Amino acid sequence: MIYTLITMKNQRSLFLLILFCLGIQAQDSNDVILDALNLANFENGKVHKVWLGLGDNEFGNRITVPVIILKGAEEGKVLGLTAAIHGNELNGISIIHKLIDEINPSGLKGTVVAIPGLNPLAIARNQREFMDLQDLNRLFPGKPNGNRSQQMAYQIGEKIVPLFDYHIDLHTASFGRVNSLYGRGDMSDETLAKMLRLLQPDIIVSNKGKASFGEASGLTLRAFAISKGVHSITMEYGNPQVYQSEMVKRGVEGILKVLNGFGFSDSKYDLPELGYVCSKSYWVFTQKGGYLEVLVELKQIVEKGEQIAILKNAFGEVVEQYAAPESGIVIGKSTNPVSISGSRIIHLGILQGK
Protein backbone atom coordinates (compact mmCIF):
# COMPACT_ATOMS: atom_id res chain seq x y z
CA MET A 1 0.00 0.00 0.00
CA ILE A 2 1.28 3.43 -0.93
CA TYR A 3 0.75 6.26 1.50
CA THR A 4 0.78 9.90 0.37
CA LEU A 5 2.00 12.42 2.87
CA ILE A 6 0.46 15.86 2.39
CA THR A 7 2.24 18.52 4.40
CA MET A 8 0.45 21.39 6.05
CA LYS A 9 2.06 23.77 3.52
CA ASN A 10 0.81 21.65 0.61
CA GLN A 11 -2.66 21.54 2.14
CA ARG A 12 -2.70 25.31 2.44
CA SER A 13 -1.46 25.79 -1.13
CA LEU A 14 -4.09 23.38 -2.42
CA PHE A 15 -6.81 25.19 -0.46
CA LEU A 16 -5.76 28.57 -1.86
CA LEU A 17 -5.63 27.17 -5.38
CA ILE A 18 -9.17 25.80 -5.05
CA LEU A 19 -10.43 29.14 -3.76
CA PHE A 20 -8.94 31.07 -6.67
CA CYS A 21 -10.13 28.51 -9.22
CA LEU A 22 -13.64 28.97 -7.83
CA GLY A 23 -13.28 32.75 -8.00
CA ILE A 24 -13.60 33.08 -4.21
CA GLN A 25 -11.71 35.88 -2.47
CA ALA A 26 -8.85 34.57 -0.36
CA GLN A 27 -6.23 36.23 1.79
CA ASP A 28 -3.27 37.26 -0.32
CA SER A 29 -0.08 35.30 0.22
CA ASN A 30 3.47 35.33 -1.09
CA ASP A 31 2.93 31.63 -1.87
CA VAL A 32 0.07 32.23 -4.33
CA ILE A 33 0.80 31.84 -8.04
CA LEU A 34 -1.95 33.10 -10.33
CA ASP A 35 -2.37 32.59 -14.06
CA ALA A 36 -4.33 35.83 -14.40
CA LEU A 37 -5.08 38.91 -12.33
CA ASN A 38 -8.67 39.88 -11.69
CA LEU A 39 -8.51 43.00 -9.54
CA ALA A 40 -12.12 42.53 -8.47
CA ASN A 41 -11.06 39.44 -6.51
CA PHE A 42 -8.83 41.45 -4.17
CA GLU A 43 -10.20 43.02 -1.00
CA ASN A 44 -10.46 46.80 -0.89
CA GLY A 45 -8.31 48.87 1.44
CA LYS A 46 -5.44 46.39 1.63
CA VAL A 47 -2.05 45.51 0.17
CA HIS A 48 -1.91 42.18 -1.66
CA LYS A 49 1.23 40.34 -2.77
CA VAL A 50 1.04 37.49 -5.26
CA TRP A 51 3.07 35.85 -8.01
CA LEU A 52 1.86 35.95 -11.61
CA GLY A 53 2.77 33.09 -13.93
CA LEU A 54 4.19 34.05 -17.35
CA GLY A 55 5.13 30.76 -19.01
CA ASP A 56 7.20 27.79 -17.83
CA ASN A 57 10.89 27.20 -17.23
CA GLU A 58 13.00 24.21 -18.25
CA PHE A 59 11.75 22.17 -15.27
CA GLY A 60 8.11 22.76 -16.09
CA ASN A 61 7.74 25.19 -13.20
CA ARG A 62 6.09 28.57 -13.66
CA ILE A 63 8.15 31.61 -14.59
CA THR A 64 6.74 34.12 -12.13
CA VAL A 65 6.87 37.86 -11.50
CA PRO A 66 6.04 39.52 -8.17
CA VAL A 67 2.91 41.67 -8.19
CA ILE A 68 2.00 44.12 -5.43
CA ILE A 69 -1.59 45.34 -5.51
CA LEU A 70 -2.53 48.33 -3.39
CA LYS A 71 -6.31 48.13 -3.57
CA GLY A 72 -7.90 51.38 -2.50
CA ALA A 73 -10.87 51.64 -0.19
CA GLU A 74 -12.73 53.28 -3.07
CA GLU A 75 -12.87 52.05 -6.64
CA GLY A 76 -11.20 54.16 -9.30
CA LYS A 77 -8.48 54.19 -11.93
CA VAL A 78 -5.44 51.91 -11.96
CA LEU A 79 -1.85 53.13 -11.97
CA GLY A 80 0.60 50.50 -13.19
CA LEU A 81 4.29 50.53 -12.28
CA THR A 82 6.72 48.20 -14.02
CA ALA A 83 10.42 47.89 -13.19
CA ALA A 84 13.35 45.96 -14.64
CA ILE A 85 12.03 44.83 -18.00
CA HIS A 86 15.79 45.08 -18.54
CA GLY A 87 17.27 42.83 -15.89
CA ASN A 88 20.16 45.10 -14.90
CA GLU A 89 17.99 48.19 -14.31
CA LEU A 90 17.31 47.93 -10.60
CA ASN A 91 16.59 51.40 -9.19
CA GLY A 92 12.93 50.96 -10.14
CA ILE A 93 12.66 47.89 -7.93
CA SER A 94 13.79 49.90 -4.91
CA ILE A 95 11.46 52.75 -5.87
CA ILE A 96 8.49 50.36 -5.79
CA HIS A 97 9.58 48.74 -2.52
CA LYS A 98 9.85 52.10 -0.77
CA LEU A 99 6.73 53.51 -2.41
CA ILE A 100 4.42 50.83 -0.99
CA ASP A 101 5.59 51.74 2.52
CA GLU A 102 4.40 55.31 1.88
CA ILE A 103 0.86 54.50 0.74
CA ASN A 104 -2.03 53.64 3.03
CA PRO A 105 -4.47 51.77 0.75
CA SER A 106 -7.39 52.58 3.06
CA GLY A 107 -7.03 56.20 1.95
CA LEU A 108 -6.53 55.39 -1.72
CA LYS A 109 -9.09 56.03 -4.45
CA GLY A 110 -8.32 53.46 -7.10
CA THR A 111 -5.57 50.85 -7.33
CA VAL A 112 -1.83 50.71 -7.77
CA VAL A 113 -0.47 47.58 -9.46
CA ALA A 114 3.31 47.43 -9.09
CA ILE A 115 5.65 44.82 -10.56
CA PRO A 116 9.15 45.10 -9.08
CA GLY A 117 10.93 42.81 -11.53
CA LEU A 118 9.30 42.26 -14.92
CA ASN A 119 12.17 40.21 -16.39
CA PRO A 120 13.04 37.69 -13.64
CA LEU A 121 15.27 35.44 -15.74
CA ALA A 122 17.45 38.38 -16.73
CA ILE A 123 17.57 39.70 -13.16
CA ALA A 124 18.80 36.32 -11.95
CA ARG A 125 21.54 36.35 -14.61
CA ASN A 126 22.62 39.96 -13.94
CA GLN A 127 22.00 40.81 -17.58
CA ARG A 128 19.92 43.27 -19.56
CA GLU A 129 18.28 40.92 -22.06
CA PHE A 130 15.97 37.95 -21.69
CA MET A 131 17.63 34.55 -21.47
CA ASP A 132 17.85 34.24 -25.29
CA LEU A 133 19.64 37.64 -25.38
CA GLN A 134 16.68 39.45 -26.93
CA ASP A 135 15.53 42.85 -25.67
CA LEU A 136 11.99 42.39 -24.33
CA ASN A 137 11.41 46.12 -24.66
CA ARG A 138 11.66 45.90 -28.45
CA LEU A 139 9.36 42.93 -29.04
CA PHE A 140 5.78 43.94 -28.24
CA PRO A 141 3.15 42.72 -28.82
CA GLY A 142 5.12 39.46 -28.98
CA LYS A 143 3.73 36.22 -30.35
CA PRO A 144 1.68 33.52 -28.60
CA ASN A 145 3.51 30.81 -30.56
CA GLY A 146 6.82 32.62 -31.05
CA ASN A 147 10.26 32.05 -29.60
CA ARG A 148 11.08 32.37 -25.90
CA SER A 149 11.30 36.15 -25.66
CA GLN A 150 8.35 36.69 -28.02
CA GLN A 151 6.14 34.52 -25.83
CA MET A 152 7.27 36.38 -22.70
CA ALA A 153 6.44 39.74 -24.29
CA TYR A 154 3.07 38.36 -25.37
CA GLN A 155 2.29 37.19 -21.82
CA ILE A 156 3.15 40.62 -20.41
CA GLY A 157 1.02 42.31 -23.04
CA GLU A 158 -1.96 40.05 -22.42
CA LYS A 159 -1.89 39.65 -18.63
CA ILE A 160 -0.49 42.91 -17.29
CA VAL A 161 -0.91 45.88 -19.64
CA PRO A 162 -4.75 45.63 -19.89
CA LEU A 163 -5.02 46.21 -16.13
CA PHE A 164 -3.68 49.77 -16.36
CA ASP A 165 -5.26 53.16 -16.99
CA TYR A 166 -1.97 54.95 -16.35
CA HIS A 167 1.49 53.39 -16.61
CA ILE A 168 5.02 54.38 -15.60
CA ASP A 169 7.79 52.12 -16.91
CA LEU A 170 10.88 52.45 -14.70
CA HIS A 171 14.31 52.12 -16.33
CA THR A 172 17.98 53.03 -15.86
CA ALA A 173 21.00 53.17 -18.13
CA SER A 174 22.59 49.87 -19.18
CA PHE A 175 26.06 48.49 -18.47
CA GLY A 176 28.87 50.87 -19.37
CA ARG A 177 26.63 53.95 -19.36
CA VAL A 178 25.11 56.45 -16.93
CA ASN A 179 21.88 58.43 -17.17
CA SER A 180 20.46 61.63 -15.82
CA LEU A 181 16.97 61.39 -14.35
CA TYR A 182 14.91 61.87 -17.49
CA GLY A 183 11.49 61.00 -18.82
CA ARG A 184 10.14 60.04 -22.24
CA GLY A 185 6.63 60.75 -23.40
CA ASP A 186 4.58 62.69 -25.90
CA MET A 187 4.41 66.24 -24.55
CA SER A 188 1.66 67.11 -27.04
CA ASP A 189 -0.61 64.75 -25.06
CA GLU A 190 -2.05 66.67 -22.11
CA THR A 191 -2.26 63.65 -19.79
CA LEU A 192 1.26 62.39 -20.52
CA ALA A 193 2.69 65.90 -20.19
CA LYS A 194 1.07 66.25 -16.77
CA MET A 195 2.43 62.87 -15.64
CA LEU A 196 5.94 63.82 -16.72
CA ARG A 197 5.84 67.21 -15.03
CA LEU A 198 4.62 65.70 -11.76
CA LEU A 199 7.51 63.21 -11.80
CA GLN A 200 9.97 66.14 -12.09
CA PRO A 201 12.70 64.65 -14.28
CA ASP A 202 15.77 66.77 -15.00
CA ILE A 203 15.11 66.37 -18.73
CA ILE A 204 12.06 65.34 -20.78
CA VAL A 205 12.42 63.85 -24.25
CA SER A 206 9.16 64.32 -26.13
CA ASN A 207 8.47 61.32 -28.38
CA LYS A 208 5.87 58.63 -28.94
CA GLY A 209 7.89 55.62 -27.75
CA LYS A 210 8.47 53.52 -30.85
CA ALA A 211 11.48 51.23 -31.02
CA SER A 212 14.01 52.86 -33.29
CA PHE A 213 17.34 51.05 -33.34
CA GLY A 214 19.20 47.82 -32.64
CA GLU A 215 17.14 44.66 -32.72
CA ALA A 216 13.94 46.69 -32.86
CA SER A 217 11.42 44.36 -34.48
CA GLY A 218 8.41 45.56 -32.54
CA LEU A 219 7.14 48.16 -30.10
CA THR A 220 8.46 49.21 -26.75
CA LEU A 221 6.30 48.37 -23.74
CA ARG A 222 5.35 52.06 -23.59
CA ALA A 223 4.30 52.24 -27.23
CA PHE A 224 2.36 48.99 -26.95
CA ALA A 225 0.53 50.21 -23.84
CA ILE A 226 -0.39 53.45 -25.61
CA SER A 227 -1.72 51.44 -28.56
CA LYS A 228 -4.07 49.75 -26.08
CA GLY A 229 -5.40 53.03 -24.72
CA VAL A 230 -3.14 53.24 -21.65
CA HIS A 231 -1.55 56.59 -20.69
CA SER A 232 2.07 55.39 -20.60
CA ILE A 233 5.45 57.06 -20.09
CA THR A 234 9.02 55.93 -19.47
CA MET A 235 11.24 57.20 -16.66
CA GLU A 236 15.01 56.70 -16.56
CA TYR A 237 16.44 56.68 -13.04
CA GLY A 238 20.20 56.73 -13.17
CA ASN A 239 22.65 53.87 -13.45
CA PRO A 240 22.54 50.07 -13.89
CA GLN A 241 22.91 47.24 -11.35
CA VAL A 242 22.85 49.55 -8.30
CA TYR A 243 20.47 51.19 -5.87
CA GLN A 244 21.03 54.97 -5.88
CA SER A 245 19.42 56.56 -2.84
CA GLU A 246 18.85 59.98 -4.43
CA MET A 247 17.29 58.49 -7.57
CA VAL A 248 15.07 56.23 -5.48
CA LYS A 249 13.99 59.11 -3.23
CA ARG A 250 13.08 61.29 -6.20
CA GLY A 251 11.26 58.38 -7.84
CA VAL A 252 9.07 57.79 -4.79
CA GLU A 253 8.31 61.50 -4.39
CA GLY A 254 7.40 61.84 -8.05
CA ILE A 255 5.02 58.88 -8.13
CA LEU A 256 3.28 60.14 -4.98
CA LYS A 257 2.74 63.45 -6.80
CA VAL A 258 1.24 61.58 -9.75
CA LEU A 259 -1.18 59.83 -7.39
CA ASN A 260 -2.18 63.19 -5.93
CA GLY A 261 -2.44 64.86 -9.31
CA PHE A 262 -4.67 62.20 -10.84
CA GLY A 263 -7.21 61.87 -8.05
CA PHE A 264 -5.96 58.77 -6.26
CA SER A 265 -5.95 60.78 -3.03
CA ASP A 266 -7.45 63.98 -1.67
CA SER A 267 -4.04 65.59 -1.16
CA LYS A 268 -3.42 68.87 -2.89
CA TYR A 269 -0.59 69.25 -5.36
CA ASP A 270 1.26 71.90 -7.30
CA LEU A 271 2.26 71.30 -10.89
CA PRO A 272 6.06 71.77 -10.94
CA GLU A 273 7.79 74.17 -13.26
CA LEU A 274 8.77 72.70 -16.59
CA GLY A 275 12.50 72.00 -16.93
CA TYR A 276 14.52 71.04 -20.01
CA VAL A 277 12.35 69.60 -22.80
CA CYS A 278 13.93 68.01 -25.87
CA SER A 279 12.18 67.65 -29.19
CA LYS A 280 14.40 64.68 -30.05
CA SER A 281 17.48 62.81 -28.87
CA TYR A 282 20.04 60.40 -30.27
CA TRP A 283 23.33 58.72 -29.49
CA VAL A 284 26.64 59.84 -30.97
CA PHE A 285 28.89 56.87 -31.85
CA THR A 286 32.60 56.29 -32.39
CA GLN A 287 33.94 55.65 -35.89
CA LYS A 288 37.04 53.74 -34.81
CA GLY A 289 38.08 51.46 -31.98
CA GLY A 290 40.28 52.33 -29.02
CA TYR A 291 40.08 53.78 -25.54
CA LEU A 292 37.42 56.46 -25.12
CA GLU A 293 37.50 59.43 -22.79
CA VAL A 294 34.22 61.36 -22.57
CA LEU A 295 34.88 64.99 -21.66
CA VAL A 296 31.37 66.21 -20.81
CA GLU A 297 29.10 65.64 -17.81
CA LEU A 298 25.46 64.64 -17.46
CA LYS A 299 23.02 67.54 -17.94
CA GLN A 300 25.77 69.69 -19.46
CA ILE A 301 24.68 72.06 -22.22
CA VAL A 302 27.00 71.67 -25.23
CA GLU A 303 27.30 73.82 -28.30
CA LYS A 304 27.57 72.58 -31.88
CA GLY A 305 31.24 71.80 -32.59
CA GLU A 306 32.23 71.62 -28.91
CA GLN A 307 34.61 68.77 -28.13
CA ILE A 308 32.86 65.94 -26.27
CA ALA A 309 35.35 63.03 -26.35
CA ILE A 310 38.73 61.76 -27.51
CA LEU A 311 39.73 58.26 -28.61
CA LYS A 312 43.25 56.87 -28.14
CA ASN A 313 44.87 53.74 -29.50
CA ALA A 314 46.72 51.10 -27.49
CA PHE A 315 49.85 53.31 -27.41
CA GLY A 316 48.01 56.33 -26.02
CA GLU A 317 47.99 58.24 -29.28
CA VAL A 318 44.88 60.26 -30.15
CA VAL A 319 43.22 58.67 -33.18
CA GLU A 320 39.92 60.58 -33.17
CA GLN A 321 38.36 63.60 -31.54
CA TYR A 322 34.59 63.99 -31.34
CA ALA A 323 32.51 67.16 -31.36
CA ALA A 324 28.82 67.76 -30.71
CA PRO A 325 27.00 67.53 -34.06
CA GLU A 326 24.32 69.93 -32.74
CA SER A 327 23.80 72.11 -29.73
CA GLY A 328 21.97 70.26 -26.97
CA ILE A 329 22.10 68.70 -23.52
CA VAL A 330 23.88 65.55 -22.34
CA ILE A 331 21.17 63.06 -21.27
CA GLY A 332 23.43 60.04 -20.85
CA LYS A 333 27.00 59.02 -21.63
CA SER A 334 29.39 56.10 -21.87
CA THR A 335 31.52 55.21 -18.84
CA ASN A 336 33.36 52.30 -20.45
CA PRO A 337 36.65 53.38 -22.05
CA VAL A 338 36.97 50.17 -24.08
CA SER A 339 35.32 50.95 -27.41
CA ILE A 340 35.08 49.28 -30.77
CA SER A 341 33.88 51.19 -33.81
CA GLY A 342 30.23 52.08 -33.35
CA SER A 343 30.39 52.40 -29.55
CA ARG A 344 28.25 54.97 -27.78
CA ILE A 345 29.72 58.30 -26.68
CA ILE A 346 26.87 60.53 -25.45
CA HIS A 347 23.09 60.59 -25.62
CA LEU A 348 22.42 64.08 -26.93
CA GLY A 349 19.07 65.80 -26.43
CA ILE A 350 18.07 68.63 -28.78
CA LEU A 351 16.23 71.28 -26.75
CA GLN A 352 12.83 72.45 -27.99
CA GLY A 353 13.01 75.62 -30.03
CA LYS A 354 16.69 75.14 -30.80
Secondary structure, 3 states (H helix, E strand, C coil): CCCCCCCHHHHHHHHHHHHHHCCCCCCCCCCCEECCCCHHHCCCCEEEEEEEEEEECCCCCEEEEEEEEEECCEEEEEEEEEECCCCCCCHHHHHHHHHHCCCCHHHCEEEEEEEECCCHHHHHCCCCCCCCCCCHHHCECCCCCCCHHHHHHHHHHHHCHHHCCEEEEEECCCCCEEECEEEEECCCCHHHHHHHHHHCCCEEEECCCCCCCCCCCCECHHHHHHHCCCEEEEEEECCCCCCCHHHHHHHHHHHHHHHHHCCCCCCCCCCCCCCEEEEEEEEEECCCCEEEEECCCCCCEECCCCEEEEEECCCCCEEEEEECCCCEEEEEEECCCEECCCCEEEEEEEECCC
